[in-house]
Amino acid sequence: MKVAAVVSTKGGPGKTTVGANLGAFCADAGVRTLLIDLDNQPSLSSFYNLSHEAPGGTYQLITSNETRPDQIISQTIIPNLSLIKSNDPFNLLSNLLLHAADGRLRLKNLMPAFAQDFDLILIDTQGARSIVLEMALLGSQVAISPITPDMLTAREFQRGMLQLYRDLEPLAALGAVTPVLNIVINKLDATNDANLIYHTLTETFSDHPKIQMVETTIPAAVSFRRAATEGIPAHRLSEPSSQDGQEPRYPRCEDPPMRHGAFRNEDLHDGVNSSRLVLANGVRDVLLHGHSSERAAEHPTTRCGHGEPAILHTPRGIEKPR
């Protein structure tokens, strides 16, 4: 069983959207997947309709060590996709964990109870530094951190997530090792500024022992908003029909543009092929192989073919971690 947490110390990078779509994609691929919503704003809990709703949720899981499926595990309408819903609207878990002897290790100790029933556990977390976020990190084998390609988010990542990892290092003596943090660029648009920040982050963390850039980037595509509106994963959206006898406009590159963030405005369409390619590449890179991306200078900068690498300059505010 693989346990992965979707984490960020900043709200708004798309953690819930990434986790919900990744979980449903894995479930449709035959992977028995469990979503755990540790956010007191339960967006993940309401992302998909439920065919069965359990009486309890994360509050009972954490406070009472309740792991019986009939008490805490709900079933979504998507086969193979289960959910432990968030039922802590007043954020009581944080105070309880602060006073518990095993507070930050509670989730790590509970995970083996689900090993027989699930192949993958995806944990959605709060968009702020808290003991709940620390507990989720220490209870995971893989950490996924979505980042939007803007300067404020990049600075917050360096200030928040890197400091969080430094603060948790001493717990390694107790067997609580923080997992490698996989950065996923989310909502990448076709602007020079976004591409510059993406490549700069890739170069900045190229030799970091605990942080790696995932090769797959997620474009700012309308299909993800459509999917959330309809309550289905993006890869299940119906493909748009052709107009005037022409085929739908999809990327036809052998190496899809979202792999390296080099795409054009016409690639930011409403088609589902891009969503499927993004999810498939992300599952492979993060959950199966854990491959980090190559250095930014080695990446092609044209949509197709083999263009010359761009000459990049580090924007102010992004510094190489010491």
C-alpha positions in Angstrom: 0.0 0.0 0.0 1.2 3.5 -0.9 0.3 6.5 1.2 0.6 10.0 -0.4 -0.2 13.4 1.1 -1.1 16.5 -1.0 0.3 19.3 1.0 1.0 23.0 1.0 1.4 25.7 3.7 -0.5 28.1 1.4 -4.2 28.0 0.4 -5.3 28.1 -3.2 -2.7 26.0 -5.2 -5.3 23.3 -6.1 -4.5 20.6 -3.6 -8.1 19.3 -3.5 -8.5 19.3 -7.3 -5.3 17.5 -7.8 -6.0 14.9 -5.1 -9.6 14.3 -6.2 -8.7 13.8 -9.9 -5.6 11.7 -9.1 -7.6 9.5 -6.8 -10.5 8.9 -9.3 -8.0 8.2 -12.1 -6.3 5.6 -10.0 -9.6 4.1 -9.0 -10.7 3.8 -12.7 -7.4 2.1 -13.4 -8.3 -0.6 -10.9 -6.3 0.7 -7.9 -8.3 0.5 -4.7 -8.1 4.0 -3.5 -9.0 5.7 -0.2 -9.3 9.5 0.1 -8.8 11.0 3.6 -10.0 14.6 4.0 -8.0 16.3 6.8 -9.0 19.8 5.8 -11.6 21.4 8.2 -13.0 23.0 5.0 -14.2 19.7 3.5 -14.0 20.4 -0.2 -12.7 16.9 -0.9 -15.6 15.4 1.0 -18.1 17.0 -1.3 -16.2 16.7 -4.5 -18.0 13.4 -5.5 -21.4 12.2 -4.6 -21.6 9.3 -2.2 -23.4 6.0 -2.7 -22.9 5.2 1.0 -22.1 7.6 3.8 -20.5 6.3 7.0 -21.6 7.8 10.3 -18.1 8.9 11.2 -15.0 10.5 9.6 -11.6 11.9 10.3 -12.6 13.1 13.8 -13.3 9.5 14.9 -10.3 8.2 13.0 -7.9 10.5 14.8 -9.4 11.0 18.2 -10.7 7.4 18.9 -8.3 5.4 16.6 -11.4 4.2 14.9 -10.5 2.1 11.8 -13.6 -0.1 11.3 -14.8 0.5 7.7 -18.5 0.5 8.5 -17.9 3.4 11.0 -15.7 5.8 9.0 -15.3 4.8 5.4 -17.8 6.2 2.9 -18.2 5.0 -0.7 -18.2 7.4 -3.6 -20.2 6.8 -6.8 -16.9 5.9 -8.5 -16.0 2.2 -8.1 -12.8 1.5 -6.1 -12.8 5.1 -4.7 -13.6 5.4 -1.0 -13.5 8.4 1.4 -13.0 9.2 5.0 -14.9 12.5 5.1 -13.9 15.5 7.1 -16.2 16.1 10.1 -14.2 18.5 12.1 -15.7 21.9 11.2 -14.4 23.7 14.3 -10.8 22.4 13.9 -10.8 20.6 17.2 -8.3 18.0 16.0 -5.4 20.5 16.2 -5.8 21.1 19.9 -6.3 17.5 20.7 -3.2 16.4 18.8 -1.1 19.1 20.5 -1.8 17.5 23.8 -1.5 13.8 22.7 1.7 12.0 23.3 1.8 10.5 19.8 0.2 13.6 18.2 2.3 14.0 15.1 2.7 10.2 14.7 -1.0 9.3 15.2 -1.8 8.9 11.5 1.4 7.0 10.8 0.5 4.4 13.4 -3.1 4.0 12.0 -2.2 3.5 8.3 -1.4 -0.3 8.6 -5.0 -1.0 9.5 -6.1 -0.1 5.9 -3.4 -2.1 4.1 -5.6 -5.2 3.3 -8.4 -3.2 1.8 -6.6 -0.5 -0.2 -3.7 -0.1 -2.6 -3.4 3.7 -2.4 -4.3 6.3 0.3 -4.4 10.0 -0.7 -4.6 12.5 2.1 -5.9 16.1 1.5 -4.6 18.6 4.0 -5.1 22.2 5.2 -3.6 25.1 3.3 -1.8 26.3 6.4 1.0 25.2 8.8 -0.5 23.1 11.5 0.1 19.9 13.5 -2.5 18.2 11.3 -0.3 19.0 8.2 2.8 17.7 10.0 0.9 14.5 11.0 -0.1 13.9 7.4 3.5 14.4 6.2 5.0 12.1 8.7 2.3 9.4 8.0 3.0 9.4 4.2 5.5 7.7 1.9 5.0 10.3 -0.8 4.3 14.1 -0.6 2.8 16.0 -3.5 2.9 19.8 -3.3 1.0 21.7 -6.1 2.4 25.2 -6.8 0.8 27.8 -9.1 3.5 29.5 -11.2 3.4 32.9 -9.6 6.1 34.7 -7.5 4.1 35.0 -4.3 3.4 31.2 -4.2 7.0 30.4 -5.0 8.2 32.6 -2.2 5.7 31.1 0.2 6.8 27.6 -0.8 10.4 28.5 0.1 9.4 30.2 3.4 6.7 27.7 4.5 7.3 24.2 3.2 11.1 24.3 3.4 10.9 25.6 7.0 8.4 22.9 7.8 10.8 20.2 6.5 13.7 21.6 8.6 11.5 21.7 11.7 10.5 18.0 11.3 14.1 16.7 10.7 14.7 15.9 14.4 11.8 13.5 14.5 13.8 11.2 12.2 15.5 9.9 15.4 12.0 8.5 16.4 11.6 6.8 13.0 9.3 9.5 11.6 11.1 10.4 8.4 9.7 13.1 6.1 9.0 11.8 2.5 10.5 13.3 -0.6 8.5 16.4 -1.6 7.3 16.3 -5.2 6.5 19.7 -6.6 3.8 19.8 -9.2 3.3 23.0 -11.2 -0.5 23.5 -11.4 -2.5 26.0 -13.5 0.4 26.6 -15.8 -0.6 29.2 -18.4 1.0 30.2 -21.7 2.9 33.2 -20.3 6.7 33.9 -20.3 6.5 34.7 -16.5 4.9 31.3 -15.7 7.4 29.4 -17.8 10.3 31.3 -16.2 9.2 30.5 -12.7 8.6 26.9 -13.6 12.1 26.5 -15.1 13.7 28.4 -12.2 12.1 26.2 -9.6 13.3 23.2 -11.6 16.9 24.5 -11.6 16.8 25.7 -7.9 15.8 22.3 -6.5 17.7 20.1 -9.0 20.1 18.9 -6.4 18.0 19.1 -3.2 17.9 15.8 -1.3 14.3 16.1 -0.2 12.6 18.1 -3.0 12.2 17.2 -6.7 10.2 18.6 -9.5 7.7 16.2 -11.2 8.1 16.2 -15.0 4.3 16.5 -15.5 2.8 20.0 -15.3 -0.9 20.7 -15.1 -2.2 23.3 -17.6 -4.8 26.0 -16.7 -7.4 24.0 -18.6 -11.1 24.6 -18.4 -11.8 20.9 -18.2 -10.8 20.8 -14.5 -13.5 23.4 -13.7 -16.0 21.6 -15.8 -15.3 18.4 -14.0 -15.7 19.9 -10.6 -19.0 21.5 -11.6 -20.3 18.1 -12.8 -18.9 16.2 -9.8 -16.8 13.9 -12.0 -13.0 13.5 -12.6 -11.6 15.4 -15.5 -10.7 12.2 -17.5 -14.4 11.2 -17.5 -15.6 14.3 -19.3 -17.1 13.7 -22.7 -14.9 14.6 -25.6 -16.1 17.7 -27.5 -17.6 16.9 -30.9 -15.9 18.1 -34.1 -17.2 21.2 -35.8 -17.6 21.7 -39.5 -16.3 18.2 -40.1 -12.9 19.0 -38.5 -11.3 16.9 -35.9 -11.3 18.2 -32.3 -8.1 20.2 -31.6 -5.9 18.2 -29.3 -2.1 18.1 -28.9 -0.6 15.6 -31.3 3.0 15.8 -30.1 4.7 12.5 -29.3 5.9 14.3 -26.1 2.8 16.2 -24.9 3.4 19.9 -24.2 2.3 19.7 -20.6 5.2 17.5 -19.8 7.6 20.5 -19.8 5.3 23.4 -19.6 6.0 24.5 -23.2 2.7 24.9 -24.9 0.8 27.5 -26.8 -2.5 29.3 -26.2 -4.4 26.9 -28.4 -3.4 24.0 -26.1 -5.4 25.5 -23.3 -8.6 24.0 -24.6 -11.5 22.2 -23.1 -10.5 18.8 -24.4 -10.1 15.8 -22.1 -7.1 14.3 -23.8 -4.8 16.7 -22.1 -6.4 15.9 -18.7 -5.9 12.2 -19.3 -2.2 12.7 -20.3 -1.5 14.9 -17.3 -3.0 12.4 -14.9 -1.4 9.4 -16.5 2.0 11.0 -16.5 1.6 12.2 -12.9 0.7 8.8 -11.6 3.7 7.3 -13.2 6.1 10.0 -12.1 5.1 10.4 -8.5 3.5 7.2 -7.3 5.2 4.5 -9.3 8.7 5.7 -10.1 9.3 8.9 -8.2 11.3 10.3 -11.1 12.5 13.9 -10.8 12.7 16.1 -13.8 15.9 16.9 -15.6 17.6 20.2 -15.2 15.7 23.1 -16.8 18.4 23.8 -19.3 18.0 20.3 -20.7 14.3 20.7 -21.4 13.1 21.6 -24.9 11.4 25.0 -25.2 9.4 24.4 -28.3 6.0 22.6 -28.4 7.3 19.9 -30.7 10.7 19.2 -32.1 14.1 20.0 -30.6 14.4 23.7 -29.9 17.4 25.4 -28.4 17.2 25.7 -24.6 16.3 29.1 -23.2 18.7 31.2 -21.3 17.1 31.6 -17.9 17.7 34.2 -15.1 16.5 33.5 -11.6 13.7 35.9 -10.6 14.1 37.9 -7.5 12.7 36.2 -4.4 13.6 32.6 -5.4 16.9 31.6 -3.8 18.7 28.2 -3.8 18.1 26.6 -0.4 21.1 26.3 1.8 
